[in-house]
Amino acid sequence: MRRYIPFFIFFIMFFYIIFGLVKVQIIDQPKHVALLNSLLARSFYNRGLRGTIYSSDGVKLAWSERIPTLVLKKYTEEDEKQLRKYIDDSQIAVLKNSGSVEITWEQAFILQSKGYQIIPVEKRKSYGFLYHIVGSVNKDGEGIAGLEYVYNDVLKGKLSVSYGIRSPGGKYSQNILENLGENGLDLQTTINFKLQKYAYDLLTGLATPSVIIVSDVRTGDILAMVSYPSPDVDLNEVDTLTWEKLVSDPLNPLLNRAISNVYPPGSTFKVITAIAQMLYGHPSTLSCGGVFHYRDSKGRITASYKDWLTTGHGVVDLRKAIRVSCNVYFYNAALDVGIDKLVSVSRTFYLDQRTGISLPGEVAGTLPSPEWKLKKFGEKWYPGDTVLFGIGQGFLDFTPIQILSLYNTIANKGMFVKPRLVLNEEVSTKKVALNIPESVWDALIDGLEQVTTIQGPATSGGTAAKSFRDFKITVAGKTGTAQTHSGPPHAWFVGFAPSRNPKYSVVVLIENGESGGHNAAPVARKVFDFMLENGFFDEEKNEKQEK
């Protein structure tokens, strides 16, 4: 019996081996395959493409593309030989340096079949001259400026997970589940691309920091908003060196001057003084000799303030004062009303607040008052401060969008409309707190019409009449030449048309542009011409309005 024991042991061992092989290769095969696959499997996240931002006329302002990208964590000599058959030297250099490189879809198809990992990467595209509106995204695809930032949660795509299998050597084998994710929602803006590009090209020709904004006075829709200079590159793809150049550029192309920079309003502010005087003062006729002498309670001249026209404008009433922009008239009007009423009317037109446009970085300008000056400088308010306030100088400063909103509110006869950049935003309006009679609106708008329609010398002609000669639609507007603490004055024009049935408004600001009548008004005329020629005023074509 003992002699059979070795055979018995051998049989048991042989059976155990056979059983083990059967168990591993047949019974437990699914489990081991799953384990192997789990070791070789890879999972990665994809995000759906970011939504497209469109203009109101259907042009893509910002959009995303999927770019195939070769990803290789470890670069070997074998890869060198293989890859040089399919990608060029510049792509090889990028791959060696960063571990990934953009390739064509044709290259992607071939390389994936050779076992290389290809990942589709989202690339955001836009135009540099639209940066102040559209903004940009960071390397993670998150909006960091402009509408990209404000509407980031709406635009960005949803995350999804994809699965694939690697070969035992670590190469790509195949996809099990490929999920590119759900795309973000699209956004349609109020911007008219043709008008935006035209306005941008106008300011490029000036080659000095400038702003043009065009809006629909009824809805607040911004049809164009140009802050020049803008970045001349797409900031979604900017490299470090280019970014540093933009940041250090003394002209500050990253600054949106339309909403984030403030300027003294100059004579564009005289409409506030005019309204305040008609409501609370004593509008009268006076003789302008080119200088205003302020006298104290004893009748002594303590200060003299010059008119922009040193020879004077002769006999001036309110309408003519607006037309010729007579400083002497508005010096008197400001003292007639007093600073408290001037500030009150300014606040009624929301000049102490931001407009609320849906862009990051909007600031409110400075609406000074006696309390403000005491707190800011520790000084009391002087009559001279009121004199300068009346013509939009002194401590006053506003953004171009604030000045445009002021004139939109005048065009709407006391209805403030919040500026709007996205069409699905609700139109937001609010009535000014003052009860302003129709006679006040008529006198004011009549004066603004005369600015662009009554020809003549500087003593009597409208300050923008030369620029708007023969324009087929009556524009109610105002020029401004705003003195600065250093350098030449800033040049302004702001106006709306048709004057008695307003539809569109335009503001032009040229930094250190000197004369608003000579330099800003002609730019505004070109914008209005473009709009007329391109159908914005279809129902007004060839119709000269009756006053």
C-alpha positions in Angstrom: 0.0 0.0 0.0 2.8 2.3 0.8 4.2 2.0 -2.7 1.0 3.7 -4.0 1.3 6.7 -1.8 3.7 8.6 -4.1 1.4 8.0 -7.1 -1.6 9.2 -5.0 0.2 12.4 -4.0 1.3 12.9 -7.6 -2.3 12.4 -8.8 -3.6 14.9 -6.2 -1.0 17.5 -7.3 -1.7 16.9 -11.0 -5.4 17.3 -10.4 -4.8 20.5 -8.4 -2.8 22.0 -11.2 -5.3 21.0 -13.8 -8.2 22.3 -11.7 -6.3 25.5 -11.1 -5.7 26.0 -14.8 -9.4 25.3 -15.5 -10.5 27.7 -12.8 -8.2 30.5 -13.9 -8.7 30.2 -17.6 -12.4 29.1 -17.7 -14.3 29.5 -14.5 -12.7 32.8 -13.3 -11.9 34.2 -16.7 -14.5 36.9 -16.7 -13.3 38.1 -13.3 -9.6 38.2 -14.4 -10.4 39.9 -17.7 -12.3 42.5 -15.7 -9.3 42.9 -13.4 -7.0 43.2 -16.3 -9.2 45.7 -18.0 -9.5 47.7 -14.9 -5.7 47.8 -14.7 -5.4 48.8 -18.4 -8.6 51.0 -18.5 -8.4 54.7 -18.6 -11.1 57.2 -17.9 -11.0 60.9 -18.7 -13.4 63.9 -18.5 -14.7 65.7 -21.5 -16.7 68.9 -21.4 -19.2 69.9 -24.0 -18.3 72.8 -26.2 -18.9 76.3 -24.8 -21.9 78.1 -26.4 -21.5 80.5 -29.2 -21.9 84.2 -28.7 -23.7 85.8 -31.7 -24.3 89.4 -32.9 -27.8 90.5 -33.5 -27.2 90.1 -37.3 -26.1 86.5 -36.9 -22.3 86.8 -36.9 -20.2 84.6 -34.5 -18.5 86.9 -32.0 -17.0 84.1 -29.9 -17.1 80.4 -30.7 -15.4 77.1 -29.8 -13.8 74.4 -31.9 -12.6 70.9 -31.0 -8.9 70.5 -31.9 -7.4 67.0 -31.9 -4.4 66.9 -29.6 -1.7 64.2 -29.4 -0.9 63.5 -25.7 2.3 61.6 -24.9 3.6 61.5 -21.3 6.8 59.7 -22.0 8.7 60.4 -25.3 11.0 57.5 -26.5 13.3 56.9 -29.4 10.7 54.5 -30.8 8.1 57.3 -30.7 10.6 59.6 -32.4 10.9 57.2 -35.4 7.2 56.5 -35.6 5.9 60.0 -35.2 8.2 61.7 -37.7 6.4 59.8 -40.4 3.1 61.6 -39.6 3.9 65.0 -37.9 6.3 67.8 -38.8 9.4 69.1 -36.9 7.6 72.0 -35.3 4.9 69.7 -33.9 7.6 67.3 -32.6 9.3 70.2 -30.8 6.1 71.3 -29.1 5.3 67.6 -28.1 8.8 67.2 -26.6 8.5 70.4 -24.7 4.9 70.2 -23.4 3.9 66.5 -23.7 1.0 67.4 -26.1 0.6 69.0 -29.5 -2.3 70.1 -31.7 -2.7 68.0 -34.9 -5.1 67.7 -37.8 -8.0 65.3 -37.8 -6.3 63.3 -40.5 -3.2 62.9 -38.4 -5.4 62.1 -35.4 -7.0 59.2 -37.3 -3.7 57.7 -38.3 -1.9 58.1 -34.9 -4.9 56.7 -33.0 -4.7 53.6 -35.1 -1.0 53.3 -34.2 -1.9 53.3 -30.5 -1.4 56.9 -29.6 -3.8 58.8 -27.3 -5.7 61.6 -29.0 -7.8 63.9 -26.9 -10.1 66.5 -28.5 -9.4 69.9 -26.8 -11.7 72.9 -26.9 -10.3 76.1 -28.4 -12.1 79.3 -27.9 -12.0 81.9 -30.7 -12.9 85.5 -30.9 -11.8 88.9 -32.3 -9.4 91.1 -30.5 -11.4 94.3 -31.3 -14.4 92.7 -29.5 -12.6 92.0 -26.3 -14.2 94.8 -24.3 -17.6 93.3 -25.0 -17.1 89.5 -25.4 -14.1 89.1 -23.0 -12.1 85.9 -22.9 -11.7 82.5 -21.1 -8.8 81.1 -19.1 -6.9 77.9 -19.9 -9.6 75.9 -18.1 -12.2 77.3 -20.4 -13.8 79.5 -17.7 -14.9 83.0 -18.6 -12.7 85.7 -17.0 -13.8 88.9 -18.7 -16.7 90.5 -20.6 -19.8 88.5 -21.4 -17.8 85.3 -21.2 -17.5 86.0 -17.4 -21.0 87.4 -16.8 -22.7 84.5 -18.6 -20.1 81.8 -17.8 -22.6 79.4 -16.3 -24.9 79.7 -19.3 -22.2 79.3 -21.9 -19.9 76.5 -20.5 -20.6 72.9 -21.5 -21.4 70.1 -19.1 -18.8 67.5 -18.0 -19.0 63.9 -19.1 -16.8 60.8 -18.6 -15.3 58.7 -21.4 -13.6 55.3 -21.0 -10.9 53.5 -23.1 -8.5 50.6 -23.0 -4.7 50.7 -23.0 -2.6 47.9 -24.3 -0.3 46.1 -21.8 2.5 48.3 -23.1 0.5 51.4 -22.1 -0.5 52.4 -25.7 -4.0 53.5 -26.6 -6.0 50.5 -27.7 -9.7 51.5 -28.2 -12.5 53.5 -26.8 -15.2 51.7 -24.9 -17.5 54.7 -24.3 -16.8 58.2 -25.8 -19.0 61.0 -24.4 -18.2 64.5 -25.5 -20.6 66.1 -23.1 -23.5 68.5 -23.5 -22.7 71.8 -25.2 -23.4 75.1 -23.4 -26.2 77.4 -24.5 -25.7 80.1 -27.1 -26.0 83.8 -26.4 -27.3 86.4 -28.8 -26.2 89.9 -28.2 -27.6 93.2 -29.2 -24.4 94.1 -31.0 -24.7 94.7 -34.8 -21.5 93.4 -36.2 -21.3 95.6 -39.3 -21.9 98.7 -37.2 -19.4 97.6 -34.5 -16.7 97.0 -37.1 -17.4 100.3 -38.9 -17.2 102.2 -35.6 -14.0 100.5 -34.7 -12.4 101.3 -38.0 -13.4 104.9 -37.6 -11.5 105.1 -34.3 -8.6 103.2 -35.6 -8.2 106.0 -38.2 -8.1 108.6 -35.3 -5.2 106.7 -33.6 -6.0 108.2 -30.2 -7.9 106.7 -27.3 -11.5 107.1 -28.1 -15.0 105.7 -27.5 -18.1 105.2 -29.6 -21.4 103.8 -28.3 -24.6 103.4 -30.3 -27.8 102.4 -28.6 -31.5 102.0 -29.2 -33.1 104.6 -26.9 -36.3 102.6 -26.6 -34.9 99.3 -25.4 -31.4 100.3 -24.2 -29.9 97.8 -26.7 -26.3 98.5 -27.3 -25.8 98.2 -31.1 -22.1 99.1 -30.9 -19.6 99.8 -28.2 -16.1 100.5 -29.2 -13.2 101.4 -26.8 -10.1 102.2 -28.7 -7.4 100.9 -28.6 -8.5 97.3 -28.2 -6.1 94.3 -28.0 -5.0 93.4 -31.5 -5.0 89.7 -30.7 -7.4 87.1 -29.6 -6.9 86.9 -25.8 -8.1 83.4 -25.7 -4.8 82.3 -27.3 -2.4 84.9 -26.1 1.1 83.9 -25.0 2.9 85.3 -21.9 5.1 87.7 -23.8 2.1 89.2 -25.7 0.1 89.5 -22.5 2.9 91.3 -20.8 3.2 93.8 -23.7 -0.6 94.5 -23.5 -0.4 95.0 -19.7 2.5 97.4 -20.0 1.2 99.3 -23.0 0.8 103.0 -21.9 -2.4 103.3 -24.0 -3.9 100.5 -21.9 -5.8 98.6 -24.6 -7.3 96.2 -21.9 -9.2 99.1 -20.4 -12.9 99.5 -21.5 -13.1 103.2 -21.7 -16.8 103.1 -22.4 -17.7 101.9 -18.9 -14.5 101.9 -16.8 -12.9 105.3 -17.4 -14.3 108.7 -16.3 -14.0 112.1 -18.0 -15.2 115.6 -17.3 -18.4 115.9 -19.3 -17.9 119.5 -20.3 -20.8 121.1 -22.2 -22.7 117.8 -22.6 -23.7 118.3 -19.0 -25.4 121.7 -19.7 -28.7 119.9 -20.3 -28.8 119.3 -16.5 -28.3 122.9 -15.8 -30.9 123.9 -18.4 -33.5 121.5 -16.9 -32.8 122.7 -13.3 -33.1 126.3 -14.4 -36.4 125.8 -16.2 -37.8 123.9 -13.1 -36.4 126.0 -10.3 -34.8 129.1 -11.6 -35.6 132.1 -13.7 -34.7 131.5 -17.4 -33.9 134.9 -19.0 -32.1 136.6 -21.8 -28.7 138.1 -21.2 -25.9 139.6 -23.2 -22.7 137.5 -23.5 -19.6 139.6 -23.8 -17.2 136.6 -23.6 -16.5 136.8 -19.8 -18.5 136.4 -16.6 -17.6 138.4 -13.6 -18.6 137.0 -10.2 -19.4 139.7 -7.7 -19.6 139.3 -3.9 -22.4 140.7 -1.7 -20.8 144.1 -1.9 -20.7 144.1 -5.7 -17.0 143.6 -5.9 -15.6 141.4 -8.7 -13.9 138.5 -7.0 -13.4 136.1 -9.9 -13.8 136.2 -13.7 -14.7 133.2 -15.9 -14.2 133.2 -19.7 -16.5 131.9 -22.3 -15.1 129.5 -24.9 -15.7 132.3 -27.5 -13.8 135.2 -26.1 -15.6 137.7 -28.3 -19.0 136.6 -26.8 -22.2 135.4 -28.3 -24.3 138.6 -28.0 -27.9 138.4 -26.8 -28.6 134.8 -25.6 -31.7 133.0 -24.3 -31.9 129.4 -23.2 -32.3 127.8 -26.6 -29.5 129.8 -28.1 -27.3 129.1 -25.1 -27.7 125.4 -25.8 -27.2 125.9 -29.5 -24.0 127.9 -29.3 -22.9 126.3 -26.0 -22.6 129.7 -24.2 -20.7 129.3 -21.0 -21.6 132.7 -19.7 -25.3 131.9 -19.8 -24.8 128.6 -17.9 -22.5 130.3 -15.3 -25.4 132.6 -14.5 -28.0 129.7 -14.7 -26.0 127.6 -12.2 -25.8 130.4 -9.6 -29.5 131.2 -10.3 -30.5 127.6 -9.4 -27.9 126.8 -6.7 -25.8 123.7 -6.1 -28.4 121.8 -4.1 -30.9 121.9 -7.0 -28.3 121.1 -9.5 -27.2 118.0 -7.6 -30.8 117.0 -7.0 -31.6 117.1 -10.7 -28.4 115.2 -11.5 -29.4 112.5 -9.1 -32.9 112.3 -10.6 -31.2 111.4 -13.9 -29.2 108.7 -12.0 -25.8 110.3 -12.6 -24.7 109.3 -9.2 -25.0 105.6 -10.1 -23.6 103.0 -12.5 -26.0 102.3 -15.4 -26.1 98.6 -14.6 -24.9 97.3 -18.0 -24.2 93.6 -17.8 -20.4 93.8 -18.0 -17.8 93.6 -15.3 -15.8 96.7 -14.5 -18.4 99.4 -14.8 -17.7 102.4 -12.5 -19.8 105.4 -11.5 -18.3 108.8 -12.1 -18.2 111.6 -9.6 -21.2 113.7 -8.8 -19.8 116.3 -6.4 -21.8 118.1 -3.7 -20.9 120.4 -0.8 -21.0 117.3 1.5 -18.8 115.4 -0.9 -16.2 118.1 -1.1 -16.0 118.6 2.7 -15.5 114.8 3.2 -13.0 114.5 0.3 -10.9 117.6 0.8 -11.9 119.1 4.1 -13.0 122.2 2.3 -16.3 124.0 2.0 -18.1 124.6 -1.3 -17.5 127.9 -3.0 -19.7 129.8 -5.5 -16.9 129.2 -8.0 -17.5 125.4 -7.6 -21.1 126.0 -8.6 -20.1 128.1 -11.6 -17.9 125.3 -13.0 -20.5 122.7 -12.1 -23.0 124.5 -14.4 -20.8 123.9 -17.5 -19.8 120.3 -16.6 -16.3 121.1 -15.3 -14.7 121.2 -11.8 -15.0 118.0 -9.9 -17.6 116.4 -12.3 -16.6 113.3 -14.2 -18.6 110.4 -15.8 -18.2 107.4 -18.0 -19.3 107.6 -21.7 -22.1 105.1 -21.0 -23.5 107.4 -18.2 -23.6 110.4 -20.6 -25.3 108.3 -23.3 -27.8 107.1 -20.7 -28.5 110.7 -19.7 -29.4 111.6 -23.3 -31.4 108.5 -23.7 -33.5 109.5 -20.7 -34.0 112.9 -22.3 -35.0 111.3 -25.6 -37.5 109.2 -23.7 -38.7 112.3 -21.8 -37.9 111.1 -18.3 -37.8 107.3 -18.8 -34.5 105.7 -17.9 -33.7 102.5 -19.8 -31.0 100.3 -18.6 -28.4 99.5 -21.2 -28.7 96.0 -22.6 -26.2 93.7 -24.3 -28.0 90.4 -24.5 -31.4 90.0 -26.2 -33.0 87.7 -23.7 -32.3 90.2 -20.9 -35.5 91.9 -19.8 -35.9 95.5 -20.9 -35.6 97.5 -17.6 -37.0 101.0 -17.3 -37.7 103.4 -14.5 -39.3 106.9 -14.5 -37.3 109.8 -13.1 -38.7 111.1 -9.9 -39.2 114.7 -11.2 -42.5 115.8 -12.8 -41.1 117.6 -15.8 -43.6 119.5 -17.9 -43.8 118.9 -21.6 -42.8 122.5 -22.2 -39.4 121.8 -20.5 -38.8 118.8 -22.8 -39.8 120.9 -25.9 -37.5 123.8 -25.0 -34.6 121.4 -24.3 -35.0 119.3 -27.4 -35.5 122.4 -29.5 -32.2 123.7 -28.3 -30.5 120.4 -29.0 -32.0 120.4 -32.5 -30.5 123.8 -33.1 -27.1 122.5 -32.3 -27.1 120.4 -35.5 -29.3 122.4 -37.8 -28.8 126.2 -37.5 -25.8 127.2 -39.6 -23.8 130.4 -39.0 -20.7 131.8 -37.4 -19.6 130.8 -33.9 -21.6 133.7 -32.4 -24.9 132.3 -33.5 -24.6 128.9 -35.3 -25.0 125.5 -33.8 -21.7 124.0 -32.6 -22.3 120.8 -34.7 -24.3 122.3 -37.5 -21.4 122.2 -40.0 -20.9 118.4 -39.4 -24.7 117.7 -39.8 -25.3 119.9 -42.8 -27.8 118.2 -45.2 -28.4 115.2 -43.0 -31.8 113.8 -43.9 -32.9 113.2 -40.3 -32.9 115.8 -37.6 -30.5 115.0 -34.8 -30.8 116.4 -31.3 -27.3 116.6 -30.0 -24.7 118.4 -27.9 -21.0 119.0 -28.3 -18.5 119.2 -25.5 -15.0 120.4 -25.1 -14.0 119.3 -21.6 -10.9 120.9 -20.0 -8.5 118.5 -18.4 -5.9 118.9 -15.6 -3.2 118.2 -18.2 -3.1 118.0 -21.9 -5.6 119.2 -24.5 -9.4 119.0 -23.8 -11.5 115.9 -24.4 -13.9 116.1 -27.3 -17.5 115.0 -27.0 -20.6 114.6 -29.1 -23.8 113.0 -27.9 -27.2 113.0 -29.6 -30.2 111.0 -30.7 -32.4 110.8 -33.8 -35.0 111.4 -35.1 -35.2 114.2 -32.6 -39.0 114.1 -32.1 -39.4 110.3 -32.4 -36.1 109.1 -31.1 -34.8 105.6 -32.0 -31.0 105.7 -31.8 -28.4 107.6 -29.9 -24.7 108.0 -30.4 -21.9 109.2 -28.1 -18.4 109.9 -29.2 -15.5 110.7 -26.8 -12.0 111.5 -28.1 -9.4 111.7 -25.4 -7.5 115.0 -25.7 -9.4 115.6 -29.0 -9.7 119.3 -28.3 -12.9 120.6 -29.9 -16.1 118.5 -29.7 -17.7 120.5 -32.6 -14.6 120.1 -34.9 -13.5 116.6 -34.0 -16.2 114.5 -32.2 -19.2 115.7 -34.2 -17.9 114.7 -37.6 -17.3 111.1 -36.3 -20.8 111.0 -35.0 -22.1 112.2 -38.4 -20.3 109.3 -40.1 -21.9 106.8 -37.7 -25.4 108.3 -38.4 -24.6 108.2 -42.1 -23.7 104.5 -42.0 -26.9 103.8 -40.0 -29.0 105.7 -42.5 -27.4 104.0 -45.5 -27.8 100.5 -43.9 -31.5 100.7 -43.2 -31.5 101.5 -39.5 -33.8 104.5 -40.3 -35.8 103.0 -43.1 -39.0 104.7 -42.2 -37.2 108.1 -42.0 -35.3 108.0 -45.3 -35.7 111.1 -47.3 -38.0 112.7 -44.7 -36.8 115.9 -43.2 -38.6 116.4 -40.0 -40.9 119.3 -39.2 -40.0 121.0 -36.0 
